[in-house]
Amino acid sequence: MQSSNSGDVTYDDPWYDALASGWGESADAGVPPPRREQSTAAAADVYLEVQRSAAFQEVRSRYRRFVVPAVVVFLAWYVTYVVAATTAPELMARPVAGAVNLGMLAGLGQFLTTFLLAWAYARHARLRRDRAALQLRWDAQELARGRGGAA
């Protein structure tokens, strides 16, 4: 809608003034935040210290002890399935029960092992890593606060 003033155009659209780049941005959205080199450096030092700590190494070790064997076993199972499906079609076509053959069971087994692996990973993380990782995160934040850094 146009107003009666010469050259002034006003709109009755409530979204006309809305920011195109996002919701809730402040008026100074284009202004860069103040520089905090010292606190960033302090936080970087804290995180390097945490990374070198025995607690962090233990969390990473627990992670690797589960993930590496699980990935190797799962990839071996998957490659075996693909190789058997391409090189031994008569084996995969062997009937098991009615119209269900060995290839169908192996294919469904791929889905089953994927879900089992996801469940096992979540269980392992909950029982063996989550508490230690949360404690490590808390310690890192306390160190950063003590040194004046932002974590």
Residue pairs with C-beta under 8 A, 6 or more apart in sequence:
1 10
1 11
1 12
2 8
2 9
2 10
3 9
3 10
19 25
19 29
21 29
36 150
38 148
39 148
39 149
39 150
40 149
40 150
41 149
42 144
42 147
42 148
42 149
43 144
43 149
43 150
43 151
45 147
45 149
46 140
46 143
46 144
46 147
46 149
46 151
47 140
49 143
50 56
50 136
50 139
50 140
50 143
53 136
55 132
55 135
55 136
55 139
56 136
58 132
59 129
59 132
59 133
59 136
62 128
62 129
62 132
63 129
66 120
66 121
66 124
66 128
67 121
70 117
70 120
70 121
74 113
74 114
74 117
77 110
77 113
78 110
81 106
81 107
81 109
81 110
84 91
84 92
84 106
85 92
85 103
85 106
89 103
91 102
92 101
92 102
92 103
92 106
93 101
93 102
93 103
94 101
94 102
95 101
96 102
96 104
96 105
140 151
141 151
143 151
144 150
144 151
145 151
